[in-house]
Amino acid sequence: MTITYPEAIFVGLLQGVSELFPVSSLGHSVLIPALIGGRWARDLNVSAPESPYLAFIVGLHVATALALIVFFRRDWVRIIRGLYTSIRYRKVDNTDERLAWMIVIATIPVGLAGLILEHTFRTVLGKPFPAAFFLIINGFILFGAERLRRQAEDAESNAGRPVIVGTDGRGTVYSSRASKAPAMVSAGAGPDYAGNGGNGNHRNGNGGGGVPMRSEDESAIASDARIARRRFGETTLIGSAQILALLPGISRSGVTMAAGLLKGLSHEDAARFSFLLATPVILAAGVLKLPDLTGPLGAGIGGQVLLGSLASGIGAYAAVRWLTRYFQTRTLTPFAIYCVVAGFISLVWLTFR
């Protein structure tokens, strides 16, 4: 049993894109080979003993994580710097420091769960029928989060409170109601808003004397500040939702975004926080599987791994670039519909073919 080059390129691109779309990369990696059948079903079987396929697709996570790091490189510089200054000076009192510790603490539960449960879930549930079933469940999770979010927005609107839904690229957060009146101006609001020493100048992360930032940087800092204002318990709960993604068919980004929406984040902030949370988890999962690829399971598939990783990295970068813009104005509903429909079609196909 081995992996061909066409299979490697296809699976690499599929993994890179579907890892970040709220549709479950593992679910698709299990279902699509089974639906195609033939050699694909034999070669690409994550539940088969001593199969290189699982090591291959998890190894692709390294490329996906690198694509996320490249896309969010400015953010990760600020977050890592915040973690360093927090440890060095034993304080947590600005945006970057708070966000850094939120990411660290929120990834601990899923890291422990992955070490304990990953093998069991893969061998027992890494099969087409469970994957199709959980893909449907994933769709209902997304539907449920959107419905509960709308109900919360309606309740806030009826109570006369502004509903926060996103930014306009300048740090201004608008109400979701037709008036389009600013609900609050995030930029410069509160002490040390941008994690830059307390000057509150969102156009200047260097103490007030540099070149104005691009609007993308302003929007990123504004989003980070809104996330960092949340309680640690809330962000830890959002990060812990990733545990559900150990089930094939449940999307990591989908469940974390759903949890973020239920905790009051906008779609834009929930997506952003989901991608930041996913980066260390995806990278760690890939690094842990690299010894498998350099051992007997990886014998003879070095070229396939390289091509698959390249396809995965390109797919992941394109996906995150598109999704960060999409969720500025759109919702999870189309992805929920896709998951439910695709899951039902897969169940029918697998049952009656």
Secondary structure, 3 states (H helix, E strand, C coil): CCCCHHHHHHHHHHHHHHHHCCCCHHHHHHHHHHHHCHHHHHHCCCCCCCCHHHHHHHHHHHHHHHHHHHHCHHHHHHHHHHHHHHHHHCCCCCHHHHHHHHHHHHHHHHHHHHHHHHHHHHHHHCCHHHHHHHHHHHHHHHHHHHHHHHHHHHHHHHCCCCCCCCECCCCEEECCCCCCCEEEECCCCCCCCCCCCCCCCCCCCCCCCCCCCCHHHHHHHHHHHHHHCCCHHHHHHHHHHHHHHHCCCCCHHHHHHHHHHHCCCCHHHHHHHHHHHHHHHHHHHHHHHHHHHHCHHHCCCHHHHHHHHHHHHHHHHHHHHHHHHHCCCCCCHHHHHHHHHHHHHHHHHHHHC
